[in-house]
Amino acid sequence: MNTKQKKAALFMRLIAGAIGMGLTMPLTAAPTLNGFFDMGGEYDSNVGVKELDQLSRESDWAATASAGATLDWTISPGWTFSAGAQYDHKHYRTFSAYDQAGVRGHVDMSYRFSPLTVGLNHHAVVVQLDREPFLTLSRSGLYAGKMLTSHLYLRAQVSQQTKSIASQPARDAEGLGWALESYWFSDDASRYWTAAIAVEDEQANRHDYSNQALSVRLGWSNQFSLLNKNSQLQLQWRYLDRGYDGPGISPEVTSLGQSALNPSQAAMPTPANRSDLVQQWEAKWRLSVNDVLSLGTQLVYADHRSNLATADYTETTASVTARLSF
């Protein structure tokens, strides 16, 4: 068993141990199960595979579908357990070489002490690109949170991540991250503001892909009534500053197609170590038509600045979805 597998196994044993401790406590509530099914469409102004730094510089429309379920369980007065799974599919109208399908899942176990709440979580993602294995991601974390006042909640987390890309094992990596999040709630909890900062150190199989990143996130959410229907508006700004240990690789930018996905493309190193600066603005709105049906829209604009040619671009995505909840 290698180092990555040992670390992942350790986190899973910790979570399993926490679940076992929780199950020995008297039960206080039955678990609740919730699910959803989404169908919709998405416009992308710059279709590509961002994880491979391969961009088309062309736009396309995609049909999207998602389905998921979550389980929440208050096992005892202090112990809380949650788990969830989701399937996502995206099919482009013109450039099917960029079709993606993915499955993600998570498990979380927490215990509430009088001063704070501590917990363990694990997230896993498996993605296919054009029906071929593409990305496997696993992240495990330890966190602590506390309600400092009736309005302010603070949470800190340390996490370990492993990443594997089937077509380019040089990009396989493991990383360690730290994050601090704060939430401020209004008196009736219909509105909240969030601010977060995170740092991450990722070590890849190839030195050029190893990197260190600093990210900042600011958000606002508001629930209100519109036409006598429940509605929610969310705004978010994200900032990312990422520096690499090497110059990086700049694949040839071509029209969409199989050649654009070929890792053996002609490549040129940048003259200096790669440096990325990203700002992203996001707006989301959801309207509940009734207890089962809701409609959602999302608009995202991202400005990527980099000394690596294929990582220097702007992108706009817009989507509309209909959701059935149960």
PyMOL commands that set and color helices and strands:
alter all, ss='L'
color gray80, all
select helices_A, chain A and resi 3-23+50-52+96-98+169-171+207-209+258-261+309-311
alter helices_A, ss='H'
color red, helices_A
select strands_A, chain A and resi 32-44+48-49+54-55+60-74+79-92+100-112+117-129+132-147+152-165+173-185+191-204+211-226+229-244+249-251+267-269+275-288+293-306+313-325
alter strands_A, ss='S'
color yellow, strands_A
deselect
rebuild
show_as cartoon
